[in-house]
């Protein structure tokens, strides 16, 4: 057999083997595609369903919901035990040692005084706690209480021109509660402007 003939024969065998391999690959591939599952694989026998390993808790029993409305006072207002007194906490209305109201305070004060009858006579009273004003300021508690009462009266008069207003400051002479050095809230309760009517 000549060398050329041997090479041709070798090529022919190689092509035949290659064709057979490709054909088998196609058949094997086709059968593999036919066996592809359409969903997730099944769990091996002896293992339970996924739901058996998932614990669900209802957190509702651990949540406490509170209605905050009763604990919120707009502008720090509170209704005194006397039905005809609206108390404004000056710590919320004014910066320390000042009597200028922030912008927008007028309408808020008027909202608080909405219950005041039209044309009523209203007394605006300013009060401070007993702590003296620092010496670096050129006024005392009396003047501070007067100026804060006047600021509230001016804001209210702008929103409610129907009201007849009088203004008075009492300094620390008429506390709402007894002050306790251990309880700063007692001092805060005495720093107030009252809107009195009726």
Helices and strands as residue ranges (DSSP letters): H 3-34, G 50-53, G 59-62, G 69-71, G 74-76, E 77-79, E 85-89, H 90-93, H 105-112, E 121-127, H 141-159, E 164-169, H 184-190, E 192-197
